[in-house]
Amino acid sequence: MKNKLRDVHFEVLRKVKKLKSSSQREMANSLDMSLGKLNYLIQELKSKGLVKIENFKKNPNKKNYLYILTPKGAKIYTNLALNFLKRKMREYDELQKEIDEK
């Protein structure tokens, strides 16, 4: 990817995967970020082809959307998850080493 994705992108992809039909407000609250920031991040992920946004066709409330990871988004999500876990394991090992030295 041209622009490097950050942990915040991983968290948004994670929420999209988990809470497909949540409103952006609900997702923003669960991520502890502003609605504007989440909207910006979702639009950024959409422009990169990682997330697809659809509204509920039969729902009269057109504010409800369905957020879907694209195949490309699922692949990126998996890579980000693996990198996240590797980094956390390194941090754990470093902390364990510090504790053992004391």
N, C-alpha and C positions, 0 to 999 in steps of 0.2 A: 504494500500500500504506500502511496506517495506520502501521505501524512500519517505519522506514527499514531496508533491508537493508544490511549492511556487507560489506567485502571478505571477511570470513571466511565469510559466507553464499555469496558468489560462489565461493570456493574449494571449499566443500562441494558446491555444485551442479555445479561442474566435475568433481569426483571422481565424483559420482553418475552423471554423463553418461558418463564414461570407464570406470568400474569398476562397472558395474551389479550384478554378482553378488558383489562383494567383501564380506567381513565388515566390521562396524563397526571391529573391531580393526585389520584391514588398512588400512582407510581412515584411521583415526586415526593409525596409524604413518606412513603416507605424507604426511599433512598435518602431522605433528609436533605433535599435540595429544593430550590425554588422551581416553580412551574415553568418560568421562562428559561431557566438553565436546562431543564429536562427537554423542553420543546426544541431548543437549539440543538441539543445532543441527538435527539431522535431525527431531526431534519438532516443533521450531518451524516448520521448512519444511513439514512434513506438515500442521500445523494451519493454515498459510496456503494450503494446496492446491497447493503447488509440487512436492511429492514424494509418490509413492505407494509403499507398502511392502507386499510380498507375500512369503509364504514359499513355498518350493519344495514343491509338492503331493506329489510322489513321493519326496521325500527323507525318510528316517527321522530325520535330524538336524534337528529343528525350529528350530535356532538359525540356519540359513542363510536369508537373506532376499534378495529381489531389490528393488533401489531403482530407481525409474523416475521420470523427470521427467514431470510432467503437461504437457499443452499450455500451461497457464498458466505452469508452471515453465520450460518451454523458451523462452517469450517473455521472461520475466523474466531468465533466464540470458543470452539474447542482448543485452538492454538493459544488463545489468550488465557483460557482456564489452565492449561498445562503450564504455561509460563508463570502464571500466578502461583500455582502450587509449588513449582520448583523454587521460586523466589522465597516463598514462605518457609519451605523446608530448609533452605540455606540460612534464613534468619533464625529459625529454631536451632539449627546446629551451632550457629555462632553464639546464641544465648546460652545453650547448654555448655559450650566450651568455657564461656565466662564464668558460669556457675561452678563448674568443675575446678577451675583455677583458684577459686576462693577457699 
